[in-house]
Amino acid sequence: MNAGAGAAWTTGSMRPLCLLRDERTTLTSTLERPVAVIVVGGSLAGLMAGIALARQGHDVTLLERAQRHRPSGAALSVSESALRRILGPDHARAAARMAGPRDGDARADVPSTWAGLYEGLCRAAESEPRINLLHGARATGIGQDGDRAWASTDDGRRFEAGVLVGADGHRSLVRSAVAPDKPDALFAGYGLWLGVASERDLDYGGRWPGRFDILDSGDHVLLGYPLASPDGSTEPGERRLGWAWYDGTRNALFRRLGAVRGTAAHHSLRAADLDAGVVRELEREAGRRWPRPWRDAILDSMRRSEFAGTPIAEYVPEKLANGRIVLVGDAAHVPTPMTGRGFATSLDDAEALARHLRDVVAAGGPAALEAYEAERLAPARSLVLGGQGFSRSFTRAA
Ligand SMILES: Cc1cc2nc3c(=O)[nH]c(=O)nc-3n(C[C@H](O)[C@H](O)[C@H](O)COP(=O)(O)OP(=O)(O)OC[C@H]3O[C@@H](n4cnc5c(N)ncnc54)[C@H](O)[C@@H]3O)c2cc1C
């Protein structure tokens, strides 16, 4: 979808402003007025919103600045039945199988992996004929007028559509067009170290954890979780352990390495960003602080230099939509990961946005996005504010 190739609605008139210029005008759904949609950000929230909208007959261009393959150590609780609400039964089954144990919902105590879910959603998006999924496409400017919204990318292309969805994460560019008075997520005052270890690399013969473990030790909290192997096996010898270590004592390190700048959480740190002394100190602390098998998993990840450090950000939204521009996922609201609800809330956003845009003719133009905001703002705010209870008790000098 290049310049002008979108169907847009006219503000308040319920009349399509221009016809789709490509040939995909025969709808398989009952939608009366398909809308061309640009989604900025093709991670979990953007993929879910894009798929939900495309399945309703809208034409979606998804702009993602990164390349397709991105490993991540994070785990999420996700069930096939939740995914089915927006993906339909086939995509949901495939995505849940990629993300979780082979035996699916029956092993709900073993969480899904971020990487598997991302891969499952990418494949679902790639199989949707109404989605144009572009990797390596960084949006550098966005805007709107009474008739349309647009995004330009760093390679000089310009895309126009009736609606622009910001799914570009906690450091969202799109947010500045929706909430110009409050564009930035704020550093919450602590960081998170994160990794995954394979059972076969650990010299551990004790009881294998069956579910999430939370260990609280003052300025440090450890969340450990059993994971299936990358191909979904939970057989002994093939399993993995994920760990997330909340650390309230290393804000100076995050600042020194530029991961926190001023009041903003700027970027994550890879193991390669840390000097050997810092890693040795983390290893010593893990050895002192955490019991087996979590200690073994942490030390193994550190030995292999396969872990990351993330400064935690928070954003309490006051606006989710402005004219033709709307936010979903972490662009819309950033709770501490301790809530464990970021993904589920992004899924609710995608479902609500698709539902309100389905009713676009009845609602009349940007009113559909206002209706989305009216539905989603209160739960989004309460999620972030709820998580701040943990953050405020944990935060030391930021
Ligand atoms: C360490 C950590 C642990 C977490 N653990 C959990 C958990 O246990 N349970 C849970 O439910 N949630 C958890 N979350 C939150 C959850 O992962 C997110 O809420 C959810 O995945 C939605 O993220 P997102 O897609 O909105 O944002 P992101 O994953 O940040 O994706 C944003 C995407 O936009 C792209 N992008 C950014 N700017 C541009 C641009 N200008 N142009 C084009 N593309 C752009 C980025 O490359 C990225 O792919 C965790 C988050 C973190 C950071």
The ligand as an SDF file (V2000), in Angstrom:
LIG
                    3D

 53 58  0  0  0  0  0  0  0  0999 V2000
   11.3040   -8.2240   30.3350 C   0  0  0  0  0  0  0  0  0  0  0  0
    9.8350   -8.3000   30.0870 C   0  0  0  0  0  0  0  0  0  0  0  0
    9.1150   -9.3780   30.5920 C   0  0  0  0  0  0  0  0  0  0  0  0
    7.7350   -9.4610   30.3540 C   0  0  0  0  0  0  0  0  0  0  0  0
    7.0460  -10.4990   30.8870 N   0  0  0  0  0  0  0  0  0  0  0  0
    5.7200  -10.5830   30.6700 C   0  0  0  0  0  0  0  0  0  0  0  0
    4.9540  -11.6620   31.2020 C   0  0  0  0  0  0  0  0  0  0  0  0
    5.4650  -12.5260   31.9120 O   0  0  0  0  0  0  0  0  0  0  0  0
    3.6240  -11.7240   30.9150 N   0  0  0  0  0  0  0  0  0  0  0  0
    3.0220  -10.7790   30.1300 C   0  0  0  0  0  0  0  0  0  0  0  0
    1.8240  -10.8940   29.8710 O   0  0  0  0  0  0  0  0  0  0  0  0
    3.7030   -9.7170   29.6460 N   0  0  0  0  0  0  0  0  0  0  0  0
    5.0330   -9.6060   29.8920 C   0  0  0  0  0  0  0  0  0  0  0  0
    5.7200   -8.5650   29.3800 N   0  0  0  0  0  0  0  0  0  0  0  0
    5.0070   -7.5650   28.5690 C   0  0  0  0  0  0  0  0  0  0  0  0
    4.6740   -8.1240   27.2090 C   0  0  0  0  0  0  0  0  0  0  0  0
    5.8010   -8.7450   26.6140 O   0  0  0  0  0  0  0  0  0  0  0  0
    4.1590   -6.9990   26.3160 C   0  0  0  0  0  0  0  0  0  0  0  0
    3.1840   -6.2780   27.0200 O   0  0  0  0  0  0  0  0  0  0  0  0
    3.5180   -7.5480   25.0680 C   0  0  0  0  0  0  0  0  0  0  0  0
    4.4110   -8.4410   24.4410 O   0  0  0  0  0  0  0  0  0  0  0  0
    3.1540   -6.4580   24.0790 C   0  0  0  0  0  0  0  0  0  0  0  0
    4.3210   -5.8350   23.6180 O   0  0  0  0  0  0  0  0  0  0  0  0
    4.2340   -4.8810   22.3440 P   0  0  0  0  0  0  0  0  0  0  0  0
    4.1280   -5.7060   21.1110 O   0  0  0  0  0  0  0  0  0  0  0  0
    3.2090   -3.8480   22.5920 O   0  0  0  0  0  0  0  0  0  0  0  0
    5.6200   -4.1120   22.4070 O   0  0  0  0  0  0  0  0  0  0  0  0
    7.0850   -4.5770   21.9970 P   0  0  0  0  0  0  0  0  0  0  0  0
    7.2900   -6.0200   22.2680 O   0  0  0  0  0  0  0  0  0  0  0  0
    8.0160   -3.6040   22.6150 O   0  0  0  0  0  0  0  0  0  0  0  0
    7.1040   -4.4030   20.4320 O   0  0  0  0  0  0  0  0  0  0  0  0
    7.1780   -3.1480   19.8010 C   0  0  0  0  0  0  0  0  0  0  0  0
    7.6160   -3.4050   18.3780 C   0  0  0  0  0  0  0  0  0  0  0  0
    7.6020   -2.1810   17.6490 O   0  0  0  0  0  0  0  0  0  0  0  0
    8.7700   -2.1020   16.8770 C   0  0  0  0  0  0  0  0  0  0  0  0
    9.0210   -0.6690   16.6700 N   0  0  0  0  0  0  0  0  0  0  0  0
    9.3130    0.2660   17.5960 C   0  0  0  0  0  0  0  0  0  0  0  0
    9.4470    1.4700   17.0300 N   0  0  0  0  0  0  0  0  0  0  0  0
    9.2090    1.2920   15.7060 C   0  0  0  0  0  0  0  0  0  0  0  0
    9.2040    2.1800   14.6040 C   0  0  0  0  0  0  0  0  0  0  0  0
    9.4600    3.4920   14.7370 N   0  0  0  0  0  0  0  0  0  0  0  0
    8.9170    1.6690   13.3730 N   0  0  0  0  0  0  0  0  0  0  0  0
    8.6590    0.3510   13.2160 C   0  0  0  0  0  0  0  0  0  0  0  0
    8.6820   -0.5400   14.2320 N   0  0  0  0  0  0  0  0  0  0  0  0
    8.9350   -0.0630   15.4700 C   0  0  0  0  0  0  0  0  0  0  0  0
    9.8420   -2.7830   17.7070 C   0  0  0  0  0  0  0  0  0  0  0  0
   10.9290   -3.2220   16.9300 O   0  0  0  0  0  0  0  0  0  0  0  0
    9.0520   -3.9450   18.2920 C   0  0  0  0  0  0  0  0  0  0  0  0
    9.0650   -5.0740   17.4590 O   0  0  0  0  0  0  0  0  0  0  0  0
    7.0850   -8.4490   29.6100 C   0  0  0  0  0  0  0  0  0  0  0  0
    7.8140   -7.3600   29.1030 C   0  0  0  0  0  0  0  0  0  0  0  0
    9.1800   -7.2880   29.3470 C   0  0  0  0  0  0  0  0  0  0  0  0
    9.9530   -6.0960   28.8190 C   0  0  0  0  0  0  0  0  0  0  0  0
  1  2  1  0
  2  3  1  0
  2 52  2  0
  3  4  2  0
  4  5  1  0
  4 50  1  0
  5  6  2  0
  6  7  1  0
  6 13  1  0
  7  8  2  0
  7  9  1  0
  9 10  1  0
 10 11  2  0
 10 12  1  0
 12 13  2  0
 13 14  1  0
 14 15  1  0
 14 50  1  0
 15 16  1  0
 16 17  1  0
 16 18  1  0
 18 19  1  0
 18 20  1  0
 20 21  1  0
 20 22  1  0
 22 23  1  0
 23 24  1  0
 24 25  2  0
 24 26  1  0
 24 27  1  0
 27 28  1  0
 28 29  2  0
 28 30  1  0
 28 31  1  0
 31 32  1  0
 32 33  1  0
 33 34  1  0
 33 48  1  0
 34 35  1  0
 35 36  1  0
 35 46  1  0
 36 37  1  0
 36 45  1  0
 37 38  2  0
 38 39  1  0
 39 40  1  0
 39 45  2  0
 40 41  1  0
 40 42  2  0
 42 43  1  0
 43 44  2  0
 44 45  1  0
 46 47  1  0
 46 48  1  0
 48 49  1  0
 50 51  2  0
 51 52  1  0
 52 53  1  0
M  END
$$$$
